[in-house]
Amino acid sequence: MVSSWTDAATIIPVLVLLLAVHTPADVSAADGNAPVGAKIVTCDGCLLNRLPRLRDFINDEVKRYPAVEVEFVPGHNPELKFLSLSRRVLSTHAMTSMTNRAIEELLQSKGLHTWTPRPRYIPAAILATAHCSAWRQTAGCDPDGQREPDDDDSCYRTIAPGRSGYCECLGRDDALFTCDHRPLTCEDICTQKPEADLDVAGVGAGGDVPDDF
């Protein structure tokens, strides 16, 4: 018979390993560029009423894809977003000009099929810096729009054009961005003067769009 001390020596390291498997640090290391799921963000009516085939796909056909979720946001044009393990947005695709077949081909080209199970997302840790708390994502290309906290990002993550929200800064006003901006990191933005935000943004910290942008 194996002694209790031997059992403990065997079991304790295993328990420690299991507890460590899904820590935020491990998620960050494993969170690559291969999508594990997708999200369709769209208005419930508006533009969809003029696109009946796309509307039917979003309301009915997409249910065949367990890894694809739908989020209805008033006034939001239909977009397909591919998501990483931590729900980081890997790419965004406008759907208004796509056929239903093209949408399905795009999903399948990214490895999302009708038999792909719904992913179990693991939030990555968002660590503040001396100047920045985080990138805070919003909907509808409006920095004052509905919050999308699942798409928040860390201060050092590059925020690609096409994403709206704001850099939550420490020691200065938040920097607001529509979808019209150059690639940026909130760490860089939060360490510069607010008037410099307009060099990279469609909307600066004061919320005004420059006349010559």
PEHUCOR-V195722 format. One record per residue. OMEGA is omega in whole degrees, -180 to 180 (none if undefined). Layout:
BEGIN
OMEGA
OMEGA
END
This chain:
BEGIN
180
-178
178
178
178
178
-178
-179
180
-172
-174
177
179
179
178
179
-180
180
-176
-172
-173
175
180
-179
179
178
180
-179
-176
-174
-176
-176
177
-179
174
180
-180
179
172
177
-174
170
-178
-179
176
-176
-179
180
178
180
-172
-180
177
179
180
179
-178
-176
-173
-171
-176
179
178
-178
-177
-177
-178
177
-180
176
-180
-180
-179
176
-176
175
-175
177
175
-177
176
-170
176
-179
-180
-178
173
180
-179
179
-179
-176
175
-173
-171
-179
-177
172
178
179
179
178
-179
178
178
178
-177
178
178
177
180
-177
180
179
177
-177
175
-176
173
-177
178
-177
175
179
175
-175
178
174
-180
-175
-166
174
-176
164
179
-174
174
-177
169
-178
-178
-179
176
-177
-180
-179
175
-172
178
-178
173
-179
-179
-175
-177
-180
177
179
-175
172
-178
178
178
180
-179
172
178
-172
176
178
177
180
174
180
-173
-177
167
177
-178
177
174
174
-175
166
-179
177
178
-177
-174
179
179
179
-176
-179
179
-179
-176
177
-178
-168
168
176
-179
-176
180
177
-178
177
-179
-176
-176
-178
none
END
